[in-house]
Amino acid sequence: MQPPYLADTIAAVATASGPGAVAIVRLSGVGALDVARRVLRTRTGSAMGASFFESHRARVAQFVDTRTGGENVRHAVLDEVLVLPMRAPRSYTGEDIVEIHCHGGGMPRLVLAGCLSAGARMARAGEFTERAFLNGRLDLARAEAVSALVSSRTAEAARAASNQLAGALSEQLSLWREQLLEARALTEVSLDFSDEDLPAALEKDLARDLRILGASVSGLAATWEAGRRLRDGASLVLLGRPNVGKSSLFNALLGRPRALVAAEPGTTRDWIEEEVEMGGVAVLLRDTAGVRTAAEGVEEAGIQRSLELAASADLVLLLLDGSNPLDANDRVLLEASQKLPCFLVWTKADLPADVSAREALGLPVAAGASARQTLGLPVAGEVSALSGLGLDPLRGQITAHLLRSTERDGLIVLHERHAIALERAVKHLNFAQGILESGRDLELCAIELGSAMAALDEILGRCDVEDLLDRVFSRFCIGK
């Protein structure tokens, strides 16, 4: 049974607010054409005939402000617009849709107000896409990809969302679901014909298939952390003692002079941040106050904030001055970084290297220490913010860390809800496999397989999802 609100005709501005050449106001529902007729006129001012709303054919029209006073009706032309009707079911929502392309700025609000007064209702967040799902135009995984696509901040994030919208994730989940259905059928056969001569290796082969399937599902679930960074961005903190070159590296990675660089220590007493794209990830780059043990007052507060930012970062670059010996501040930071996602970076590679610094950490004296580790920290290499030496390899290592576990034929989990459901499916698959291998009751195995299928169905929306829909579509923007 469809929700009663599907009988409403909804309207919303489908483009970003603010100045712009063109904006789109979208109508959808059984009364979309009637609402459009009330607010539109031909270029000569006459009423719209049925031929005007031929599906998928754009026409120029006048948008009018219609106000009734007694028996008199005055039509004030607000804008010359382009009108694009899309008749059901050949539309985004599967319903009649009318898009009104008007000028930007404040005009979309006037057009929307006219549509609302003509009988439409303001759309809720995500309601257009929700109707596409309820009308069978999209499954739930593809519907959520719409949200990820319109909010993507880089081309790589848009590509991942577009891949999901095209159905790549849905097809993979459907394939796994068919494999589960087959496994469950074999289990039921074993139960129904337990006294018959069934192949001795049936349960062994089935356990092997479930182990392989579980590994595949687990591999996809493991991409969620990288998917989160691709969709929402990642934070990268530069940490080090004063004058180690944090601000210089910050400017070099950013590609412009943003942080103040000076010879005296303590120039940066609070953090500064800018967003930069690295390998398709929107990275929030943070330059922090130099950490030194003798700091007091404001500088001490800035140092404490530096350590707090590092603790919550997706990645920390701990900078060590490659041209000078290690000091007490470096050693404090090396110890503090042991539990952080951290790369060690030698700075000032354009200057002669200080042998004692590398020897103190048990590293080779010569360049090329990137394959080694010190105190458990991977060494990302040597860089010079002045000459640019090592910057491109460093960017590559940063991206590789942020997007690790994503090599799955382009598939990547972009929503935490999907990751949780996939992990639940893996748990039930592992239980089912254990039941088969231990020779326990096959009926329990069939139940676990059914639960694994239900977890995949939740991602696709093939279940009772009334409460789930509210959570999913409330995160969309209005107009989508």
C-alpha positions as CSV (number, residue, x, y, z in Angstrom):
1,M,0.0,0.0,0.0
2,Q,1.4,3.4,-1.1
3,P,1.7,6.2,1.5
4,P,-1.2,8.7,1.2
5,Y,1.1,11.6,0.6
6,L,1.9,10.3,-2.8
7,A,-1.5,11.8,-3.8
8,D,-0.1,15.3,-3.2
9,T,1.6,17.4,-5.9
10,I,4.9,18.6,-4.6
11,A,7.1,21.5,-5.6
12,A,10.6,22.7,-4.8
13,V,13.6,24.7,-6.2
14,A,15.9,22.0,-7.6
15,T,19.0,24.2,-8.0
16,A,21.3,26.0,-5.5
17,S,20.1,29.3,-4.1
18,G,21.8,32.6,-4.9
19,P,22.7,34.6,-8.0
20,G,22.7,32.6,-11.2
21,A,21.7,32.7,-14.8
22,V,19.2,29.9,-14.6
23,A,17.3,28.1,-11.8
24,I,14.8,25.2,-11.9
25,V,11.6,24.8,-10.0
26,R,10.3,21.2,-10.1
27,L,6.7,19.9,-9.8
28,S,5.8,16.3,-9.4
29,G,2.6,14.4,-8.8
30,V,-0.8,13.6,-10.3
31,G,-1.7,17.3,-10.4
32,A,1.6,18.7,-11.7
33,L,0.2,19.5,-15.1
34,D,-2.9,21.2,-13.6
35,V,-0.7,23.4,-11.3
36,A,1.5,24.3,-14.3
37,R,-1.6,25.3,-16.4
38,R,-2.6,27.8,-13.6
39,V,0.7,29.6,-13.5
40,L,1.8,29.5,-17.1
41,R,0.7,31.3,-20.3
42,T,1.8,31.1,-23.9
43,R,4.1,33.9,-25.2
44,T,1.0,35.6,-26.4
45,G,-0.7,35.4,-23.0
46,S,-3.3,32.7,-23.8
47,A,-4.0,29.6,-21.7
48,M,-2.1,26.4,-22.3
49,G,-3.6,23.7,-24.4
50,A,-3.0,20.0,-24.0
51,S,-0.5,20.0,-26.8
52,F,1.8,22.3,-24.8
53,F,2.5,19.6,-22.3
54,E,3.8,17.0,-24.8
55,S,6.2,14.8,-22.9
56,H,10.0,15.6,-23.1
57,R,9.5,18.6,-25.3
58,A,10.7,22.0,-24.0
59,R,8.6,25.1,-24.8
60,V,9.0,28.8,-23.9
61,A,6.2,30.3,-21.8
62,Q,5.3,33.2,-19.5
63,F,5.2,32.6,-15.7
64,V,2.4,34.7,-14.3
65,D,1.4,35.9,-10.8
66,T,-2.3,35.1,-10.6
67,R,-4.4,36.9,-7.9
68,T,-8.2,36.7,-7.6
69,G,-10.3,39.6,-6.6
70,G,-14.0,39.0,-6.9
71,E,-14.7,38.1,-10.5
72,N,-11.6,39.9,-11.8
73,V,-8.4,38.0,-12.5
74,R,-5.2,40.0,-13.2
75,H,-2.2,38.2,-14.7
76,A,1.2,39.8,-14.1
77,V,4.1,38.3,-16.0
78,L,7.0,37.6,-13.7
79,D,9.4,35.9,-16.0
80,E,9.8,34.3,-19.4
81,V,10.6,30.6,-18.7
82,L,11.4,27.3,-20.4
83,V,9.0,24.6,-19.5
84,L,9.9,20.9,-19.7
85,P,7.0,18.4,-19.1
86,M,7.9,14.7,-18.4
87,R,4.8,12.4,-18.4
88,A,4.6,9.4,-16.1
89,P,6.1,6.9,-16.1
90,R,9.0,8.3,-18.1
91,S,10.3,10.7,-15.4
92,Y,12.6,10.8,-12.5
93,T,9.9,10.1,-9.9
94,G,7.8,7.9,-12.2
95,E,5.0,10.6,-11.9
96,D,4.1,13.5,-14.0
97,I,6.8,16.1,-13.7
98,V,7.0,19.7,-14.9
99,E,10.3,21.6,-14.7
100,I,10.1,25.4,-14.9
101,H,13.5,26.9,-15.9
102,C,13.5,30.5,-14.8
103,H,16.1,33.2,-14.1
104,G,18.2,32.9,-11.0
105,G,18.5,35.2,-8.0
106,G,15.2,35.8,-6.3
107,M,13.1,34.6,-9.2
108,P,12.9,30.9,-8.1
109,R,11.3,31.9,-4.8
110,L,8.6,33.8,-6.6
111,V,8.0,30.9,-9.0
112,L,7.8,28.4,-6.2
113,A,5.4,30.7,-4.2
114,G,3.2,30.8,-7.3
115,C,3.2,27.0,-7.7
116,L,2.3,26.6,-4.0
117,S,-0.6,29.0,-4.2
118,A,-1.8,27.2,-7.3
119,G,-2.2,23.9,-5.4
120,A,1.2,22.3,-4.9
121,R,2.7,21.4,-1.6
122,M,6.3,22.2,-0.5
123,A,8.4,19.0,-1.0
124,R,10.1,17.5,2.0
125,A,13.8,16.9,2.0
126,G,14.5,14.1,-0.5
127,E,10.9,13.6,-1.4
128,F,11.4,13.5,-5.2
129,T,14.0,10.7,-4.8
130,E,11.8,9.0,-2.2
131,R,9.0,8.9,-4.8
132,A,11.4,7.5,-7.4
133,F,12.1,4.7,-5.0
134,L,8.5,4.1,-4.0
135,N,7.4,4.1,-7.6
136,G,10.1,1.5,-8.5
137,R,12.3,3.8,-10.5
138,L,15.3,3.3,-8.2
139,D,16.2,0.8,-5.5
140,L,17.3,2.3,-2.2
141,A,21.0,1.9,-2.8
142,R,20.7,3.9,-6.1
143,A,18.5,6.4,-4.4
144,E,21.1,7.1,-1.8
145,A,23.7,7.5,-4.5
146,V,21.8,10.5,-5.7
147,S,22.5,12.2,-2.4
148,A,26.2,11.3,-2.5
149,L,26.4,12.6,-6.1
150,V,24.8,16.0,-5.6
151,S,27.0,16.6,-2.4
152,S,30.2,15.3,-3.9
153,R,33.1,17.7,-3.5
154,T,35.6,16.2,-6.0
155,A,35.4,14.6,-9.4
156,E,36.6,11.3,-7.9
157,A,33.8,11.4,-5.3
158,A,31.3,12.2,-8.1
159,R,32.6,9.2,-10.1
160,A,32.2,6.8,-7.2
161,A,28.6,8.0,-6.6
162,S,27.8,7.9,-10.3
163,N,29.0,4.3,-10.4
164,Q,26.6,3.4,-7.6
165,L,23.8,5.4,-9.2
166,A,24.3,3.4,-12.4
167,G,23.6,0.2,-10.5
168,A,27.1,-1.3,-9.9
169,L,26.5,-1.8,-6.2
170,S,22.9,-3.0,-6.7
171,E,24.0,-5.6,-9.3
172,Q,26.7,-6.9,-7.0
173,L,24.3,-7.2,-4.0
174,S,21.7,-8.9,-6.2
175,L,24.3,-11.4,-7.4
176,W,25.3,-12.2,-3.8
177,R,21.7,-12.5,-2.9
178,E,21.1,-15.1,-5.6
179,Q,24.1,-17.1,-4.3
180,L,22.6,-16.9,-0.8
181,L,19.3,-18.0,-2.2
182,E,20.9,-21.0,-3.9
183,A,22.8,-21.9,-0.7
184,R,19.6,-21.7,1.3
185,A,17.9,-23.9,-1.2
186,L,20.6,-26.6,-0.9
187,T,20.3,-26.4,2.9
188,E,16.5,-26.9,2.6
189,V,17.1,-29.9,0.3
190,S,19.4,-31.5,2.9
191,L,16.8,-31.0,5.5
192,D,13.9,-32.4,3.4
193,F,15.9,-35.4,2.1
194,S,18.1,-36.1,5.1
195,D,17.4,-39.9,4.8
196,E,18.2,-40.0,1.1
197,D,21.5,-40.5,-0.6
198,L,22.8,-37.0,-1.0
199,P,26.3,-36.2,-2.1
200,A,28.7,-36.6,0.8
201,A,30.6,-33.5,-0.1
202,L,27.5,-31.3,-0.3
203,E,27.9,-29.6,3.1
204,K,31.6,-29.3,2.7
205,D,31.3,-27.6,-0.7
206,L,28.6,-25.3,0.7
207,A,30.8,-24.3,3.6
208,R,33.6,-23.5,1.1
209,D,31.2,-21.4,-1.0
210,L,30.0,-19.4,2.1
211,R,33.6,-18.8,3.1
212,I,34.4,-17.3,-0.3
213,L,31.2,-15.3,-0.3
214,G,31.8,-14.0,3.2
215,A,35.3,-12.8,2.2
216,S,33.9,-10.9,-0.8
217,V,31.2,-9.2,1.3
218,S,33.7,-8.4,4.0
219,G,36.1,-6.9,1.5
220,L,33.4,-4.5,0.3
221,A,32.4,-3.5,3.8
222,A,36.1,-2.7,4.5
223,T,36.0,0.1,1.9
224,W,33.6,2.2,4.0
225,E,36.3,4.2,5.8
226,A,37.9,5.2,2.5
227,G,34.4,5.9,1.1
228,R,33.7,8.2,4.0
229,R,36.8,10.2,3.3
230,L,36.0,10.3,-0.4
231,R,32.5,11.5,0.2
232,D,33.0,13.8,3.2
233,G,36.7,14.7,2.9
234,A,39.6,13.9,5.3
235,S,41.6,15.8,7.8
236,L,45.4,16.0,7.6
237,V,47.4,17.6,10.5
238,L,51.0,18.8,10.3
239,L,52.7,18.3,13.6
240,G,56.3,19.2,14.7
241,R,58.5,21.3,16.8
242,P,58.9,25.1,16.1
243,N,60.7,26.0,12.9
244,V,60.6,22.4,11.6
245,G,59.0,23.7,8.4
246,K,55.3,23.0,9.0
247,S,54.0,26.3,7.6
248,S,56.3,26.1,4.6
249,L,55.1,22.6,3.8
250,F,51.5,23.7,4.4
251,N,51.9,26.5,1.8
252,A,53.6,24.1,-0.6
253,L,50.9,21.5,-0.4
254,L,48.3,24.2,-0.7
255,G,50.0,25.7,-3.7
256,R,49.9,29.3,-2.4
257,P,51.3,31.3,0.5
258,R,48.6,31.0,3.2
259,A,50.5,30.4,6.5
260,L,53.0,33.0,7.8
261,V,56.6,31.8,7.6
262,A,59.3,33.4,9.8
263,A,62.6,32.5,11.3
264,E,61.6,33.1,14.9
265,P,59.9,30.2,16.8
266,G,56.2,30.3,17.8
267,T,54.9,32.1,14.7
268,T,51.8,29.8,14.6
269,R,50.1,29.9,18.0
270,D,46.8,28.6,16.8
271,W,46.0,26.3,13.9
272,I,45.0,27.4,10.5
273,E,43.3,25.3,7.9
274,E,42.5,25.2,4.2
275,E,40.9,22.6,1.9
276,V,43.0,21.1,-0.9
277,E,42.2,18.3,-3.3
278,M,44.7,15.3,-3.2
279,G,44.1,12.4,-5.5
280,G,40.4,13.0,-5.6
281,V,40.0,13.5,-1.9
282,A,39.0,16.8,-0.4
283,V,41.6,17.2,2.3
284,L,41.3,19.7,5.2
285,L,44.9,20.6,5.7
286,R,45.8,22.0,9.2
287,D,49.0,23.8,10.2
288,T,49.4,23.7,13.9
289,A,51.4,25.4,16.6
290,G,55.0,24.1,17.0
291,V,55.3,21.8,20.0
292,R,57.9,22.6,22.6
293,T,58.2,21.5,26.2
294,A,59.1,25.0,27.5
295,A,56.0,26.8,26.2
296,E,53.9,28.9,28.4
297,G,50.6,30.9,28.3
298,V,49.0,31.3,24.9
299,E,51.6,29.2,23.2
300,E,51.0,26.3,25.6
301,A,47.3,26.5,24.9
302,G,48.0,26.4,21.1
303,I,50.2,23.3,21.6
304,Q,47.5,21.5,23.5
305,R,45.1,22.2,20.7
306,S,47.6,20.9,18.2
307,L,47.8,17.6,20.0
308,E,44.0,17.4,20.2
309,L,43.7,18.0,16.5
310,A,46.3,15.3,15.7
311,A,44.3,12.8,17.9
312,S,41.2,13.3,15.8
313,A,42.8,13.5,12.3
314,D,42.6,10.9,9.5
315,L,46.3,11.3,9.0
316,V,49.2,13.1,10.8
317,L,52.5,14.1,9.2
318,L,55.1,14.3,12.0
319,L,57.8,16.6,10.6
320,L,61.5,16.2,11.6
321,D,64.2,18.6,10.5
322,G,66.5,16.6,8.4
323,S,69.3,19.2,8.6
324,N,69.5,19.3,12.4
325,P,69.9,16.9,15.3
326,L,66.8,15.6,17.1
327,D,66.0,17.6,20.3
328,A,63.8,16.9,23.3
329,N,60.7,18.3,21.5
330,D,61.2,15.8,18.6
331,R,61.4,12.9,21.1
332,V,58.3,14.0,22.9
333,L,56.4,14.1,19.6
334,L,57.8,10.8,18.5
335,E,56.5,9.2,21.7
336,A,53.1,11.0,21.5
337,S,52.6,9.9,17.8
338,Q,52.8,6.1,18.5
339,K,49.0,5.7,18.7
340,L,48.2,8.1,15.9
341,P,47.7,7.3,12.1
342,C,51.0,9.0,11.4
343,F,53.8,9.3,8.7
344,L,57.2,10.6,9.6
345,V,58.5,13.2,7.1
346,W,62.0,14.6,6.9
347,T,61.9,18.3,6.0
348,K,64.5,20.8,4.5
349,A,65.8,18.1,2.1
350,D,67.5,20.9,0.1
351,L,70.0,21.4,3.0
352,P,72.8,19.0,3.9
353,A,71.4,16.1,5.9
354,D,72.3,15.8,9.6
355,V,73.7,12.3,10.1
356,S,73.0,12.1,13.8
357,A,69.3,12.5,13.4
358,R,69.0,9.4,11.3
359,E,71.5,7.4,13.3
360,A,69.5,8.3,16.5
361,L,66.5,6.6,15.0
362,G,68.4,3.7,13.5
363,L,67.8,4.8,9.9
364,P,70.2,4.7,7.0
365,V,72.3,7.9,6.8
366,A,71.8,8.2,3.0
367,A,68.5,9.3,1.4
368,G,65.9,6.7,0.5
369,A,64.7,5.8,4.0
370,S,61.1,5.8,2.9
371,A,60.9,2.0,3.0
372,R,62.0,1.9,6.7
373,Q,60.1,2.5,9.9
374,T,61.2,4.2,13.1
375,L,59.5,3.5,16.5
376,G,56.6,1.9,14.5
377,L,56.1,5.0,12.4
378,P,56.2,4.7,8.6
379,V,58.7,7.1,7.0
380,A,57.1,8.9,4.1
381,G,60.4,10.3,2.8
382,E,62.2,13.6,2.5
383,V,60.7,16.9,1.2
384,S,61.8,20.4,0.5
385,A,59.1,23.0,0.5
386,L,61.6,25.5,-1.0
387,S,62.5,23.4,-4.1
388,G,59.5,21.1,-4.3
389,L,61.6,18.0,-3.9
390,G,59.5,15.0,-2.7
391,L,56.2,16.8,-2.7
392,D,54.5,14.7,-5.4
393,P,55.6,11.3,-3.9
394,L,54.3,12.6,-0.5
395,R,50.9,13.5,-2.0
396,G,50.7,10.0,-3.5
397,Q,51.4,8.4,-0.2
398,I,48.8,10.6,1.5
399,T,46.2,9.6,-1.0
400,A,47.1,5.9,-0.9
401,H,46.6,5.9,2.9
402,L,43.3,7.8,2.8
403,L,41.9,5.6,0.0
404,R,43.3,2.2,1.0
405,S,41.1,-0.9,0.7
406,T,39.2,0.6,-2.3
407,E,40.4,-1.8,-5.1
408,R,37.2,-3.6,-5.7
409,D,36.4,-3.1,-9.4
410,G,35.4,0.5,-8.7
411,L,33.0,-0.5,-6.0
412,I,33.2,1.5,-2.7
413,V,30.8,1.9,0.2
414,L,29.7,5.5,0.5
415,H,27.2,5.2,3.3
416,E,27.7,3.9,6.9
417,R,24.3,2.2,6.7
418,H,25.5,0.0,3.9
419,A,28.7,-0.9,5.8
420,I,26.8,-1.9,8.9
421,A,24.4,-4.1,6.9
422,L,27.3,-5.7,5.1
423,E,29.1,-6.5,8.3
424,R,25.9,-8.0,9.7
425,A,25.6,-10.2,6.6
426,V,29.2,-11.3,7.1
427,K,28.5,-12.3,10.7
428,H,25.5,-14.4,9.6
429,L,27.6,-16.0,6.8
430,N,30.3,-16.9,9.3
431,F,27.8,-18.4,11.7
432,A,26.3,-20.5,8.8
433,Q,29.7,-21.7,7.7
434,G,30.5,-22.7,11.3
435,I,27.3,-24.7,11.6
436,L,28.1,-26.6,8.4
437,E,31.7,-27.3,9.4
438,S,30.6,-28.5,12.9
439,G,27.8,-30.8,11.6
440,R,25.2,-29.1,13.7
441,D,21.5,-28.6,12.9
442,L,21.1,-27.5,9.3
443,E,17.9,-25.7,10.2
444,L,20.0,-23.2,12.1
445,C,22.2,-22.7,9.0
446,A,19.1,-21.9,6.9
447,I,18.0,-19.3,9.5
448,E,21.5,-17.7,9.3
449,L,21.4,-17.6,5.5
450,G,18.0,-16.0,5.6
451,S,19.4,-13.3,8.0
452,A,22.3,-12.6,5.7
453,M,19.8,-12.1,2.8
454,A,17.8,-9.8,4.9
455,A,20.8,-7.6,5.6
456,L,21.5,-7.3,1.8
457,D,17.8,-6.6,1.2
458,E,17.9,-3.8,3.7
459,I,20.5,-2.0,1.6
460,L,18.4,-2.4,-1.6
461,G,15.2,-1.5,0.2
462,R,13.5,-4.9,-0.4
463,C,12.0,-5.0,3.1
464,D,9.7,-3.1,5.4
465,V,11.6,0.2,5.4
466,E,9.0,2.8,6.5
467,D,11.2,4.0,9.4
468,L,14.3,3.6,7.4
469,L,13.0,5.9,4.6
470,D,12.6,8.8,7.1
471,R,16.2,8.4,8.1
472,V,17.6,8.1,4.6
473,F,15.7,10.8,2.8
474,S,15.7,13.4,5.6
475,R,19.4,13.9,4.8
476,F,18.8,14.9,1.2
477,C,18.5,18.5,0.1
478,I,15.1,20.0,-0.7
479,G,14.3,19.6,-4.4
480,K,16.0,16.3,-4.8
